[in-house]
Amino acid sequence: MSKEEIYKIIDDKTKVLSHPNTVYKTVTFVQSGFPEELFLQWKEQCKGQFNDIYWAKMWNDHLKAQAYDMIVAGGVQYQSEKNSTADKEEKENSEPILFGDGE
């Protein structure tokens, strides 16, 4: 097994670049309209938590946003189930109470 094959296996398993001479496809995009104060705050977090690796911070933010969306969607679903139960109880309580044999 060659050195390149070993590097490729390590790269595929760890998703980390194990050697500097492999060229990977990267994407560059330009962003505009981001408030400067918020960008500087984001950049400080990136520097402190992700060693100034922007793509890692963006990916982490993306995963957190997906998790948040799932939590919110679950909360909305819970609310609708809760409301349907409350509607049933309200419907039962709105019927008149009858005494006697109904005559």
C-alpha positions in Angstrom: 0.0 0.0 0.0 1.4 3.4 -1.0 1.7 6.5 1.2 -1.0 8.3 -0.9 -3.4 5.4 -0.4 -2.8 5.4 3.4 -3.4 9.2 3.5 -6.6 8.8 1.5 -7.9 6.2 3.9 -7.1 8.4 6.9 -8.7 11.4 5.2 -11.9 9.4 4.3 -12.3 8.0 7.8 -11.4 11.2 9.8 -12.6 13.9 7.4 -9.5 15.7 8.3 -6.7 16.6 6.0 -3.8 14.5 7.1 -1.2 15.8 4.7 -0.7 19.2 3.0 0.0 18.1 -0.6 -3.6 16.9 -1.4 -5.8 19.3 -3.2 -9.4 19.4 -2.2 -12.3 21.2 -3.9 -13.2 24.3 -2.0 -15.9 26.9 -2.5 -15.4 30.6 -1.9 -18.4 32.9 -1.6 -18.9 36.6 -1.0 -21.3 37.7 1.7 -22.7 41.1 2.1 -25.1 42.9 4.4 -23.8 41.4 7.6 -23.7 44.0 10.4 -20.1 44.7 11.2 -20.5 44.6 14.9 -22.1 41.1 14.7 -19.5 39.9 12.3 -16.7 41.0 14.6 -18.5 39.1 17.5 -18.8 36.0 15.3 -15.2 36.3 14.2 -14.0 36.4 17.9 -16.1 33.3 18.6 -14.6 31.6 15.6 -11.1 32.5 16.7 -11.6 31.3 20.3 -13.6 28.1 19.6 -12.5 27.0 16.1 -8.9 28.3 15.8 -10.0 30.9 13.3 -11.3 28.3 10.8 -14.3 30.0 9.3 -15.8 27.0 7.5 -15.8 24.9 10.8 -17.6 27.7 12.6 -20.1 28.1 9.7 -20.8 24.3 9.7 -21.2 24.2 13.4 -23.6 27.2 13.3 -25.5 25.4 10.5 -25.9 22.2 12.5 -27.1 24.2 15.6 -29.6 26.0 13.5 -31.0 22.7 12.2 -31.2 21.3 15.7 -33.0 24.5 16.8 -35.5 24.2 13.9 -36.2 20.6 14.9 -36.8 21.7 18.5 -39.1 24.5 17.4 -41.0 22.2 15.1 -41.4 19.7 17.9 -42.7 22.4 20.2 -45.3 23.5 17.6 -46.4 19.9 17.1 -46.7 19.5 20.9 -48.8 22.7 21.1 -51.2 21.5 18.4 -51.6 18.2 20.2 -52.2 20.0 23.5 -54.7 22.3 21.9 -56.6 19.4 20.4 -56.9 17.8 23.8 -58.1 21.1 25.3 -60.7 21.5 22.5 -62.1 18.0 23.3 -62.4 18.9 27.0 -64.0 22.2 26.2 -66.5 20.6 23.9 -67.4 18.1 26.6 -67.8 20.8 29.2 -70.0 23.0 26.9 -72.8 20.5 26.7 -75.6 21.2 29.1 -75.8 19.1 32.2 -79.1 17.2 32.4 -80.7 16.0 35.6 -83.3 13.3 36.0 -84.6 11.0 33.2 -84.7 13.7 30.6 -88.4 14.5 30.7 
